[in-house]
C-alpha cells in the first residue's frame, strides 16, 4: 500500500532532494493531511526536531488527533517516544536511537525503525556518515524488536527516478516477518503495486506533491480481482463501521473516488456512477482499505440524505441500528424542534438536561440486576445522545476520541475528582 509522507520544516510541508536541498514548499500541511488520510496512515516527519533545530510538536500532535499518523523525527529517548504514543501516534519512527535497550521498553507493534542507506550501506547523522554496516546486517540485528522497518534509499530520495525493486526485494527478505516500508524514488502506481506484491509498503512524497502520481491510482494499484470484468467487490460502511451496502468498483472508479473524495462506483451493467448524483444522498469518501488478499475494498463514507439504499433506507438491509437511528432523530430534532417532544424540551432547557444526566448516571451506578443495568444504561445513553446533539457532536466523533485514548501507553490512576461544594455527592 501507499503511505503518503509529510515532512515539516518551520511548520510548512516541504520536500527535499537527498535529504538536503529543499526542492518544494507545499505550505500548510493540514490540507495535505486531510487529502492523504483517505489512503490510511500518513507519515509525518519533523525535520526540525531531527536536525536539532526546533520542533513542530504541537502541529503534529494536532494531526495525530485528526487522523492516523506515523510520527518520526527527533525521537531519541524513552520519554519522547512515550509522549508521542500518548499523543495518539499510530506508530512512532525511531532512527539512530533504535537500540535494543530502548526498543524493549516500547510496544513492539507500534514502533517502526528507520534505516537509511546509500548503495546498500547504512548511513547516519543526516545521511552524511557511512557506517560500514550493510542494510541486511542491520536488519538482522533488529529482528523481533520492532513492528516495522522504514528503509530509505537515499540515493533516490526526492529524485523521481523510480523505485529500486531489486534492492527492495532483498530488504524484504532480510526483514523476515517484519513489514517493510520503502522510501526513495517511488514514482508510479505500478511500483506501489510491485512493492505491495513482495510484501512492502511505499512511502511517497514528491510524486504526490508534484502531481506525477495520482493518489487514487496508487491506492487502487495493488488490487488483483479475479472477475473477468475486473470489478472489485466494495463494502460500503459509515464512520462507525456499520455496513451500508455492497457495490462494485474498478481501478478507475477507485482512482476517481479517491481523487474527488466522493462515493463513486462501477456498476456491472450501467458503468461508472456517482452516489447521490440524482437522489441527493451523496457520500463524502473518508477512507479506502483493501482486504488482506487485495481482491476486495472497503469504502468508509459520510452518508448524506435518506441513506445508501435506492429504496430510501439507511442501509440495503433496512433501517440503521438503534443507536445510529437515535442519533439521526436527535440531529433532526436539534435543527427542527417538534412541538410537544421531550427531546425538544431537553434541548431548550440545558439545566434540565444536566440534571437528568446526573440523575440517570446515579441510577445506573446503583443498579444491580442485568435488567436494571440495561435499562439505566439505555437512559444514560439517550440523555448523553441529546447532549451530544445539542453540541453538534456525533457518535463518530466520540468513537475517534475513544480510539485515540486507546493508543495511550501511560496509564492514569483514575481516582475520584475532588467534588465541588454543593454538587450532587459533593461536600456540604
WORAZI-V208951 format. One record per backbone hydrogen bond with DSSP energy under -0.5 kcal/mol. NH is the residue of the N-H (numbers start at 1). CO is the residue of the C=O. If there is no record, write none. Layout:
# WORAZI-V208951
nh->NH co->CO
nh->NH co->CO
This chain:
# WORAZI-V208951
nh->3 co->202
nh->4 co->2
nh->5 co->204
nh->6 co->43
nh->7 co->14
nh->8 co->45
nh->9 co->12
nh->12 co->9
nh->13 co->27
nh->14 co->7
nh->15 co->24
nh->17 co->21
nh->18 co->16
nh->18 co->157
nh->20 co->17
nh->21 co->17
nh->22 co->20
nh->23 co->15
nh->23 co->21
nh->24 co->15
nh->26 co->13
nh->26 co->24
nh->27 co->13
nh->29 co->11
nh->32 co->28
nh->33 co->29
nh->34 co->30
nh->35 co->31
nh->36 co->32
nh->37 co->33
nh->38 co->35
nh->39 co->36
nh->40 co->37
nh->42 co->68
nh->43 co->4
nh->44 co->42
nh->44 co->70
nh->45 co->6
nh->45 co->43
nh->46 co->44
nh->46 co->72
nh->47 co->8
nh->47 co->45
nh->48 co->8
nh->50 co->46
nh->51 co->47
nh->52 co->48
nh->52 co->49
nh->53 co->48
nh->60 co->56
nh->61 co->57
nh->62 co->58
nh->63 co->59
nh->64 co->60
nh->65 co->61
nh->66 co->62
nh->66 co->63
nh->67 co->63
nh->70 co->42
nh->71 co->69
nh->71 co->91
nh->72 co->44
nh->73 co->93
nh->76 co->74
nh->81 co->77
nh->82 co->78
nh->83 co->79
nh->84 co->80
nh->85 co->81
nh->86 co->82
nh->87 co->83
nh->88 co->85
nh->89 co->84
nh->90 co->69
nh->91 co->69
nh->92 co->110
nh->93 co->71
nh->94 co->92
nh->94 co->112
nh->98 co->95
nh->99 co->97
nh->102 co->99
nh->103 co->99
nh->104 co->100
nh->105 co->102
nh->106 co->103
nh->108 co->106
nh->110 co->107
nh->111 co->108
nh->112 co->92
nh->113 co->148
nh->114 co->94
nh->114 co->112
nh->115 co->113
nh->115 co->150
nh->116 co->123
nh->117 co->152
nh->118 co->121
nh->121 co->118
nh->122 co->133
nh->123 co->116
nh->124 co->129
nh->128 co->124
nh->128 co->125
nh->129 co->124
nh->130 co->128
nh->131 co->122
nh->135 co->120
nh->138 co->134
nh->139 co->135
nh->140 co->136
nh->141 co->137
nh->142 co->138
nh->143 co->140
nh->145 co->142
nh->147 co->108
nh->147 co->111
nh->148 co->111
nh->149 co->179
nh->150 co->113
nh->151 co->149
nh->151 co->181
nh->152 co->115
nh->152 co->150
nh->153 co->151
nh->153 co->183
nh->154 co->117
nh->154 co->152
nh->155 co->117
nh->156 co->153
nh->157 co->153
nh->159 co->156
nh->162 co->185
nh->165 co->163
nh->168 co->164
nh->169 co->165
nh->170 co->166
nh->171 co->167
nh->172 co->168
nh->173 co->169
nh->174 co->170
nh->175 co->171
nh->176 co->172
nh->176 co->173
nh->178 co->175
nh->179 co->147
nh->180 co->199
nh->181 co->149
nh->182 co->201
nh->183 co->151
nh->184 co->203
nh->192 co->188
nh->193 co->189
nh->194 co->190
nh->195 co->191
nh->196 co->192
nh->197 co->193
nh->198 co->194
nh->199 co->196
nh->200 co->195
nh->201 co->180
nh->202 co->1
nh->203 co->182
nh->203 co->201
nh->204 co->3
nh->204 co->202
nh->208 co->205
nh->209 co->205
nh->210 co->206
nh->211 co->208
nh->212 co->207
nh->213 co->207
nh->218 co->214
nh->219 co->215
nh->220 co->216
nh->221 co->217
nh->222 co->218
nh->223 co->220
nh->224 co->294
nh->230 co->227
nh->232 co->249
nh->233 co->295
nh->234 co->247
nh->235 co->297
nh->236 co->245
nh->237 co->235
nh->237 co->299
nh->238 co->242
nh->241 co->238
nh->244 co->236
nh->245 co->236
nh->247 co->234
nh->249 co->232
nh->254 co->250
nh->255 co->251
nh->256 co->252
nh->257 co->253
nh->258 co->254
nh->259 co->255
nh->260 co->256
nh->261 co->257
nh->262 co->257
nh->263 co->283
nh->264 co->262
nh->265 co->273
nh->266 co->248
nh->267 co->265
nh->267 co->271
nh->271 co->267
nh->273 co->265
nh->275 co->263
nh->275 co->273
nh->277 co->274
nh->280 co->276
nh->282 co->280
nh->283 co->275
nh->284 co->302
nh->285 co->261
nh->285 co->283
nh->286 co->284
nh->286 co->300
nh->287 co->300
nh->288 co->38
nh->289 co->298
nh->291 co->296
nh->294 co->291
nh->297 co->233
nh->298 co->289
nh->299 co->235
nh->300 co->287
nh->300 co->298
nh->301 co->237
nh->301 co->299
nh->302 co->284
nh->303 co->301
nh->304 co->282
nh->308 co->314
nh->309 co->313
nh->312 co->309
nh->315 co->318
nh->316 co->244
nh->318 co->315
nh->325 co->321
nh->326 co->322
nh->327 co->323
nh->328 co->324
nh->329 co->325
nh->330 co->326
nh->331 co->327
nh->332 co->328
nh->333 co->329
nh->334 co->330
nh->335 co->331
nh->336 co->332
nh->339 co->337
nh->341 co->338
nh->345 co->341
nh->346 co->342
nh->347 co->343
nh->348 co->344
nh->349 co->345
nh->349 co->346
nh->353 co->349
nh->354 co->350
nh->355 co->351
nh->356 co->352
nh->357 co->353
nh->358 co->354
nh->359 co->355
nh->360 co->356
nh->361 co->357
nh->362 co->358
nh->363 co->359
nh->364 co->360
nh->365 co->361
nh->366 co->362
nh->367 co->363
nh->367 co->364
nh->373 co->369
nh->374 co->370
nh->375 co->371
nh->376 co->372
nh->377 co->373
nh->378 co->374
nh->379 co->375
nh->380 co->376
nh->381 co->377
nh->382 co->378
nh->383 co->379
nh->384 co->380
nh->385 co->381
nh->386 co->382
nh->387 co->383
nh->388 co->384
nh->389 co->385
nh->390 co->386
nh->391 co->387
nh->392 co->388
nh->392 co->389
nh->393 co->388
nh->398 co->394
nh->399 co->395
nh->400 co->396
nh->401 co->397
nh->402 co->398
nh->403 co->399
nh->404 co->400
nh->405 co->401
nh->406 co->402
nh->407 co->403
nh->407 co->404
nh->408 co->405
nh->411 co->409
nh->422 co->427
nh->423 co->420
nh->426 co->423
